[in-house]
């Protein structure tokens, strides 16, 4: 046990040393390979066989054999567990115990990148990275894509193809323009409401929203003061798409027990011609989204995640591909000819698809009836919640989920049955 503890300490030292040197990599040290020159240096016995995995964000897992015993530690645990040696769960088969291996971080081209807005979060970027994962719907293999490896060990996943076109929030069925949802009321034609969840499951800056709901947002690029939405009131009912995904669609998933109850960003991103003052940048857009969170299982991606998945240098924010971008529009701000796929954030972006307009989870906060979409032509704009658009459900797989595969389209990741 002392040697196993020293092995973990040596791995922690390697992480700290890499951080000082600016090295960002995931490392696998295989003690089953006698030619390995990358062994950790520490005092004590060396493992006879086994592997140690060291992740860039500081997480460590191992499954190694000393004498007659196997010493195992998961990424999400501080405890080292001792069991009698069994070659089915220790040593050469350590990958199964350690759940999965995160690919190496890349600096260019398609692949896995460090997020510039959330420390330790790893995101897939580019036109077609190796982030394929096969999951079963009604016992039928269905293609999904891994969006990110989160700092809490969960894996964010999105369906590769939409489940169909649906309203984000209906204007007729279970409509929220009533006394229980006064934030949603509108004096003119009701077009649905742009709040994803009811306030029983929503938080502002980490504090539960008990009664009154209103959005806060940065009005301009230079402002560091949050503005209040002109709309305020109660929201006691989920959007109709939220209800469908979490009450009905989730039951088609053979893997639903592997989905984590998780926090989703649901804040609103604001842009408007009359108040625009330069480019806010992805940091402020992400801040606006993260001000509000919703706890649940099935959601959608944020508009900022569509921005971050592109490796086009011209895609730096929602504003890069926003319909009022002055670079792409003439002085009267009417549309110039922009071909599908030529908007900056649709270039080299695996999330963009020219076949459909995609809903996001991000609202347009100055009205109670606007939700951001990535349009079929590749631009970002907001849409009425009651207008059907394509739905690509997103969720978080639990940190204990065991995966195998390499993530390519021909050998996608898949869940190992426990």
Secondary structure, DSSP 8 states (H G I E B T S, - for coil): -HHHHHHHHHHHHHHHHHHHHT----EEEETT-TT-------SS---SEEEEEE-TTS-EEEEEEETTEEEEE-TT----EEEE--TTTSGGGHHHHT------B-SSSSEEEE-SSSTT-EEEEBSS-S-EEEEEETTEEEEEEEEEE-TTS-EEEEESS-S-EE-SS-SSTT---STT-GGG--SSS-------S-GGGEEETTEE--S-B--EEE-SSS--SEEE-S--B---S--HHHHHHHHTGGGGBTTGGGB--EEEE--B----GGG--S---HHHHHHHHHTEEEEES-B---HHHHHHTB--TT--SGGGGBTT-TTTB-TT--B----TT-SGGGTTBTT--TT--EEEEEE-TTSSS-EEEE-TTS-EEEE-TTS-EE---EEEE-TT--EES-SSSSS-EEE---
